[in-house]
């Protein structure tokens, strides 16, 4: 507790975002021709194109940002070059689109003029969870129990491993250590900060690009999943996860920087269960200043942020089938 610089409370005196007031710019995936499946991530390229990582088909799909029309479909399911098995995240670094794949690799796609094409891949010895970039550095969050760290820093051009930081969670049980080290990472270019959270712990950590800890903040009202180890019928250890006794359980769903600002947006999904059945869920969105860790609740509306710029909010829709909605960014007013 002595290391905590700020405590972020759910209660706030500020106005909360009303989704009914959002200014819809365009919608993607709202017709039979352009149906989307399991949307992992979406990024805007020069305000003209949206690249979407679709896990259900293991495809990288390119849409016109204004009309929502499909322009290209790249990658496919497989283990070879240019193929994806379990994609986990996407980011844009210069003229490169980087896709992390749980199958121990990173795939690169080159943006050139109006086209995007497969370029290369890099094999790694751990499973990547999230990726982000600042200037000439790429930061990958991943799990490797042979290493004591969970964030890996690379040179963006050569992809040489430069450094490692943010220690793994210490536990005598490897399953617990893995569960609590499965971190999310979010880079903020304006403050040159790397923010790290574990999906099951209430803490937010900030590092500079050299891996030096800058501050630690805590989400005050946070109800983590409970986990206990047991031995199964086959004699192998397993991890039993259970909801809190009060029926509330929180989980970090997404963590995104707003490009062009020092703010990052952390979303926490809260599920309420009664008699073993889910009866309600709420998505809390916190706006956090990456310079000092101060933050506040800005929304309890149920929409998942995929990415943000100073002009647009890209979020998944709540329709019967998956869609991506581009809004004129409302968070600048909060």
Phi and psi in degrees as a GROMACS rama.xvg file:
@    title "Ramachandran Plot"
@    xaxis  label "Phi"
@    yaxis  label "Psi"
@TYPE xy
-65.546  -20.733  UNK-2
-88.4369  -5.9103  UNK-3
-81.6317  125.412  UNK-4
-90.5519  -34.5414  UNK-5
-142.089  145.283  UNK-6
-112.169  124.467  UNK-7
-101.021  117.922  UNK-8
-96.8482  153.638  UNK-9
-74.1731  -34.1542  UNK-10
-73.2103  145.959  UNK-11
-154.038  149.587  UNK-12
-87.9376  -10.4354  UNK-13
-80.3619  165.861  UNK-14
-73.9371  143.386  UNK-15
-96.1486  148.394  UNK-16
-66.7802  132.466  UNK-17
-103.837  113.572  UNK-18
-62.0977  -24.3946  UNK-19
-67.7114  -17.7732  UNK-20
-94.7908  -0.0526888  UNK-21
-67.3421  141.292  UNK-22
-93.7008  99.393  UNK-23
-71.1848  124.822  UNK-24
-93.9638  -46.5642  UNK-25
-160.856  166.369  UNK-26
-133.202  139.113  UNK-27
-121.606  135.712  UNK-28
88.3645  23.5471  UNK-29
-103.117  20.7203  UNK-30
-144.449  168.217  UNK-31
-62.3561  -30.7261  UNK-32
-71.8924  -31.9717  UNK-33
-118.646  35.7855  UNK-34
-62.4868  139.122  UNK-35
-106.626  160.516  UNK-36
-113.099  -112.539  UNK-37
-89.9444  99.0406  UNK-38
-79.1868  117.543  UNK-39
-88.8707  -45.8027  UNK-40
-160.492  161.246  UNK-41
-149.156  136.251  UNK-42
-132.131  147.881  UNK-43
-95.9979  134.839  UNK-44
-112.119  111.898  UNK-45
51.7857  33.0799  UNK-46
59.9046  11.4428  UNK-47
-118.927  -26.8386  UNK-48
-131.447  149.09  UNK-49
-120.289  123.518  UNK-50
-98.7324  132.035  UNK-51
-122.738  128.307  UNK-52
-95.0925  113.386  UNK-53
-110.439  108.529  UNK-54
-73.4672  -28.4648  UNK-55
-63.182  -29.4275  UNK-56
-117.879  2.88425  UNK-57
50.1806  49.4705  UNK-58
-121.708  149.59  UNK-59
-104.362  114.793  UNK-60
-114.438  141.166  UNK-61
-116.061  125.892  UNK-62
-123  150.85  UNK-63
-70.3816  128.218  UNK-64
-66.4858  -29.254  UNK-65
-91.2221  -46.1248  UNK-66
-88.3871  -21.7652  UNK-67
78.7367  7.40461  UNK-68
-77.1182  142.176  UNK-69
-72.24  129.403  UNK-70
-107.297  -32.7705  UNK-71
-160.131  153.717  UNK-72
-132.787  119.123  UNK-73
-120.013  165.272  UNK-74
66.2373  174.278  UNK-75
-167.099  172.713  UNK-76
-76.164  133.969  UNK-77
158.243  178.491  UNK-78
-109.835  1.75997  UNK-79
-90.8968  -179.366  UNK-80
-58.7972  132.844  UNK-81
79.8888  4.74811  UNK-82
-115.089  155.478  UNK-83
-125.943  145.853  UNK-84
-114.118  -54.6017  UNK-85
-138.053  73.0601  UNK-86
-64.5365  141.003  UNK-87
-120.466  -25.4319  UNK-88
-164.761  168.076  UNK-89
-146.811  145.937  UNK-90
-151.464  161.226  UNK-91
-113.719  123.078  UNK-92
-124.371  106.236  UNK-93
62.4688  -121.201  UNK-94
-99.9263  16.7168  UNK-95
-115.824  137.561  UNK-96
-100.709  125.049  UNK-97
-109.947  129.235  UNK-98
-117.418  127.221  UNK-99
-91.0029  139.032  UNK-100
-125.52  129.19  UNK-101
-56.1872  -21.855  UNK-102
-81.7949  45.1459  UNK-103
61.0825  43.16  UNK-104
-157.376  163.673  UNK-105
-124.471  130.974  UNK-106
-107.321  143.358  UNK-107
-118.126  133.78  UNK-108
-123.83  136.329  UNK-109
-97.5285  130.094  UNK-110
-94.6735  118.638  UNK-111
-140.334  119.832  UNK-112
55.3946  -120.664  UNK-113
-103.458  10.7694  UNK-114
-119.828  157.981  UNK-115
-129.383  130.97  UNK-116
-141.288  155.527  UNK-117
-65.0394  139.801  UNK-118
-117.518  -56.1546  UNK-119
-166.215  175.565  UNK-120
-143.651  154.588  UNK-121
-124.9  127.079  UNK-122
-86.3053  138.172  UNK-123
-129.409  166.1  UNK-124
-104.679  28.1789  UNK-125
-151.033  166.589  UNK-126
-92.0509  116.143  UNK-127
-79.894  139.448  UNK-128
-103.579  -50.398  UNK-129
-142.814  158.399  UNK-130
-137.777  151.338  UNK-131
-157.705  168.576  UNK-132
-141.199  148.172  UNK-133
-135.75  117.967  UNK-134
53.1065  -117.892  UNK-135
-97.6051  18.486  UNK-136
-121.197  140.507  UNK-137
-116.4  133.011  UNK-138
-115.918  126.939  UNK-139
-118.801  126.215  UNK-140
-92.0259  126.512  UNK-141
-156.441  166.815  UNK-142
-110.643  121.679  UNK-143
-147.17  100.749  UNK-144
-68.1159  -10.5672  UNK-145
-79.7962  -16.3737  UNK-146
-104.101  155.137  UNK-147
-92.2584  5.25315  UNK-148
-130.584  162.332  UNK-149
-122.985  -8.62631  UNK-150
-115.693  126.825  UNK-151
-115.807  128.891  UNK-152
-104.747  129.101  UNK-153
-124.802  154.667  UNK-154
-73.856  128.362  UNK-155
-67.1875  -25.0002  UNK-156
-91.7406  -48.6381  UNK-157
-93.3454  -17.1693  UNK-158
55.9313  35.4416  UNK-159
-76.0874  135.773  UNK-160
-72.0681  120.749  UNK-161
-102.576  -32.8502  UNK-162
-165.661  165.286  UNK-163
-138.698  143.354  UNK-164
-155.72  -178.749  UNK-165
60.2612  100.125  UNK-166
-65.3897  152.477  UNK-167
-67.9683  157.166  UNK-168
-70.5436  129.682  UNK-169
-84.044  122.126  UNK-170
-155.801  147.9  UNK-171
-74.1655  -13.6945  UNK-172
-103.022  113.312  UNK-173
-56.4083  -34.6196  UNK-174
-66.1614  -39.882  UNK-175
-67.7605  -43.0484  UNK-176
-59.059  -41.2058  UNK-177
-66.0622  -45.8871  UNK-178
-60.1403  -42.8218  UNK-179
-90.6414  3.68789  UNK-180
-112.766  6.26179  UNK-181
-83.697  69.9158  UNK-182
-82.1746  158.364  UNK-183
-102.526  145.794  UNK-184
-129.929  142.665  UNK-185
-142.025  123.413  UNK-186
-97.6364  138.124  UNK-187
-116.443  113.215  UNK-188
-68.9455  -37.3945  UNK-189
-63.5736  -39.3676  UNK-190
-100.396  -3.59801  UNK-191
52.4405  50.2166  UNK-192
-120.328  147.24  UNK-193
-114.382  117.187  UNK-194
-103.141  136.294  UNK-195
-129.279  135.838  UNK-196
-136.607  148.887  UNK-197
-97.4125  135.072  UNK-198
-59.1691  -15.2567  UNK-199
-118.191  9.69398  UNK-200
-128.039  149.582  UNK-201
-85.4673  16.9255  UNK-202
-107.696  147.607  UNK-203
-121.541  126.189  UNK-204
-112.333  141.944  UNK-205
-121.587  133.214  UNK-206
-125.616  153.996  UNK-207
-85.3487  178.673  UNK-208
-68.3784  -12.533  UNK-209
-91.6558  3.89761  UNK-210
82.0645  17.416  UNK-211
-91.2657  130.5  UNK-212
-65.4458  131.347  UNK-213
-106.836  -43.6259  UNK-214
-160.451  163.823  UNK-215
-133.117  127.763  UNK-216
-117.574  160.958  UNK-217
-131.326  133.539  UNK-218
-79.8223  117.989  UNK-219
-68.9951  -50.7379  UNK-220
-95.0202  90.729  UNK-221
-139.689  128.467  UNK-222
-119.92  95.2988  UNK-223
-76.756  162.733  UNK-224
-70.761  140.49  UNK-225
-90.5502  143.79  UNK-226
-139.95  134.124  UNK-227
-132.756  146.771  UNK-228
-89.7584  142.959  UNK-229
-143.549  167.7  UNK-230
-108.006  123.505  UNK-231
-76.742  -179.377  UNK-232
-63.8802  -26.8679  UNK-233
-85.2828  -3.10817  UNK-234
90.0759  -0.249243  UNK-235
-90.9733  144.453  UNK-236
-71.271  146.631  UNK-237
-140.684  163.443  UNK-238
-114.274  119.119  UNK-239
-95.1033  118.435  UNK-240
-102.568  136.163  UNK-241
-140.505  155.006  UNK-242
-76.4889  159.902  UNK-243
-64.5886  158.852  UNK-244
-63.0918  -29.1633  UNK-245
-80.4596  -1.16293  UNK-246
86.8519  -4.21856  UNK-247
-102.002  136.318  UNK-248
-140.639  131.429  UNK-249
-108.776  151.006  UNK-250
-151.538  130.327  UNK-251
-69.6439  120.044  UNK-252
-94.4137  -43.2174  UNK-253
-152.542  157.114  UNK-254
-145.401  112.453  UNK-255
-133.829  139.817  UNK-256
-87.1582  146.56  UNK-257
-91.9231  108.369  UNK-258
-61.4796  136.762  UNK-259
91.7021  0.411951  UNK-260
-141.257  173.211  UNK-261
-93.3888  10.0742  UNK-262
-98.2436  142.79  UNK-263
-120.034  150.224  UNK-264
-120.307  118.178  UNK-265
-106.163  128.483  UNK-266
-112.357  132.312  UNK-267
-120.111  122.73  UNK-268
-91.1089  120.833  UNK-269
-108.398  124.053  UNK-270
-111.106  134.404  UNK-271
-112.002  125.968  UNK-272
-118.417  146.4  UNK-273
-140.515  126.353  UNK-274
55.5935  37.2058  UNK-275
80.8503  0.780538  UNK-276
-116.434  140.042  UNK-277
-72.878  126.446  UNK-278
-113.139  -16.6618  UNK-279
-164.468  154.006  UNK-280
-145.933  143.349  UNK-281
-132.968  143.202  UNK-282
-112.751  109.198  UNK-283
-92.8303  130.839  UNK-284
-113.997  122.433  UNK-285
-108.771  135.332  UNK-286
-99.1737  119.882  UNK-287
-121.761  130.52  UNK-288
-80.2617  116.4  UNK-289
-71.4673  -11.3795  UNK-290
-75.5146  -34.2646  UNK-291
-137.788  -5.38804  UNK-292
85.6413  2.84178  UNK-293
-74.2757  147.217  UNK-294
-165.033  173.639  UNK-295
-158.401  162.641  UNK-296
-72.7619  131.266  UNK-297
-119.181  -13.1513  UNK-298
-160.753  143.979  UNK-299
-123.604  25.3432  UNK-300
-81.5699  149.914  UNK-301
-93.9314  83.6104  UNK-302
-143.541  138.273  UNK-303
-93.539  123.562  UNK-304
-75.7464  129.518  UNK-305
-99.613  -38.1795  UNK-306
-171.005  164.214  UNK-307
-139.712  146.334  UNK-308
-123.32  -174.393  UNK-309
-72.0066  -16.1414  UNK-310
-110.955  -26.739  UNK-311
-134.556  146.583  UNK-312
-110.242  123.854  UNK-313
-106.358  119.165  UNK-314
-136.915  154.373  UNK-315
-79.1449  143.768  UNK-316
-85.558  168.5  UNK-317
-107.396  21.7687  UNK-318
-72.5075  179.189  UNK-319
-64.9727  -29.5166  UNK-320
-124.225  158.078  UNK-321
-62.6056  135.434  UNK-322
-137.966  163.262  UNK-323
-119.669  125.49  UNK-324
-110.319  131.611  UNK-325
-101.705  121.526  UNK-326
-115.105  150.354  UNK-327
-63.8719  123.613  UNK-328
-56.3421  116.219  UNK-329
-84.3426  -14.7623  UNK-330
-74.5784  -16.2598  UNK-331
-65.9217  -22.8936  UNK-332
-86.2328  -7.34666  UNK-333
